[in-house]
């Protein structure tokens, strides 16, 4: 096995694989890349770096739920809620729901 530790900027250690080794152990190389950068060297001298990139999650990426409610049921519930708020004259934050127009 010719995995060579390579120091970069004194505090950053990388593992170096030959192209053939990386190809034979690709899953292992990707797992190591989760923790540290990995360099792959080709015979002609070209080098490539594998860097793990964490995909940011959206705050709207939530698991779904199973329900018997239809789209129409949900839309009616929203409409009823809005009508109730309008009748009370307050917004959900407790402020006045009345619109004021300036001229």
N, C-alpha and C positions, 0 to 999 in steps of 0.2 A: 504494500500500500504506500503510495507516495503522496500522502496528504501533508502539505508543508504549512506550518503556521507562518503567516506573514504579518509583520507589524506595520501598522499605518498610523502615523501621528502618535506613536508611543502608547496610546491607551486603547487603540482599536485593533483587535486581532481578528484576522480572517483565515479561513481554511482555503487552501488552494488544491484543486483537483485537475488532473489532466482531462482532456475531452473524453477519452475512453472510459476513465473511472467515473466521471460524472454521468455518462450515459448508462453505464452498468448499474449505478447506484442512485438513479435519479430521485426516487422517493426519499431516500436518506438525505441527499443533498438539499432537497426542498425543506425537510424537517430541520436540518441544521440552520438553514437560511432564516428560519423563524426567530432564531436567537442571535445570529451573527451573519455578517456578509460572507458570501462564498465567491471565490474567484475560480473560473475555469480557464485553463490555458490550452490553446491549440498548438499543434506542432509547429506552425509557421510563426509563432510568437504572439498571435492575437490573444488578448485577454478579455474576459467578460465577467461582470459582477452580477450575482443574483442577490437581490435585496428584497426582503419581505415587505410587502406594502399592505398595511391594515386598511380595510375599507371602512370608512366611517358609516355608522348606521343612522338612518333617518329617525327622528322622533316619531314619525308617523308609521314606522315599520313595526307594527304590533300584530300579534297573532289574531286570527279571526275567531269568531265564536259561532256556534251553531244555534240558530233560533228559528222559530216558525214565523217570525215577523216578516212581512213582505215589504218591498220598497214603499208601497202605498201606505202601509201601516206607519212606517217611520216618518214619511212626509207629513201625514196627518198629525202625528204626535208633535212634530216640530211646529206645525201651523197652530195647533191648540195651545202650545206653550207660549208662542209669540202673541197670540190673541189675549191670553191670560195676563201676560206682562203689560200689554197695551191697556187693558182694562184697569189694571192696578195703578197705572201711571208711573211706574218705576221700572228702571232697567235692572238687569240681573245684578249690577254692582251697587244697587241701592240709590243711584242718582235718578233725577227726574228723566222720564222718557219723552218729555215734550220737546218737539223741535221748535227752535226759535229762528226766525229769519230776520236778518238785518237788511234794511233798505238804505 
